[in-house]
Amino acid sequence: MVVVVASEHEGRGLGARLRGWAEHRDRARGSACNRQWIAATNERARALLLAAEYRPERSYWRLTRTLDALDQAVSPPAGVTLRPVDVHEDAAPLHALNDVTSKASAAGDRADVDRWRARRRGTVGQEHRAAAAAG
């Protein structure tokens, strides 16, 4: 569960309170750990999470480009079919791929494929899930 605080409300303790709420909610739902995503430049959130004993688990670059001047359409190689992800039908291979590409958290929270599927139902294509926002 991701915590988000509007920038105009930062510095009032809302992030810490929402983080605590998210941790308790995740525990009640059977999770052994809580994960938070922050921008690399968000020093305030980084300090808050490190002080609460969060540790870096995984890092990646998210890159963007404008799509107004695309090259010619590209076709997949022969024998390859492209389709949207179906969270229910594709859960097992996506879960396996996630296991291979990510480290286990310090708490060892490795959801079985059914719990993993349930947590992702309805999230494909979203930038992120926001559990709570102050604003």
Secondary structure, 3 states (H helix, E strand, C coil): CCEEECHHHCCCCHHHHHHHHHHHHHHHCCCCCCCCCCCCCCHHHHHHHHHCCCCCCCCCCCCCCCCCCCCCCCCCCCCCCCCCCCCCCCHHHHHHHHHHHCCCCCCCCCCCHHHHHHHHCCCCCCCCCCCEEEC
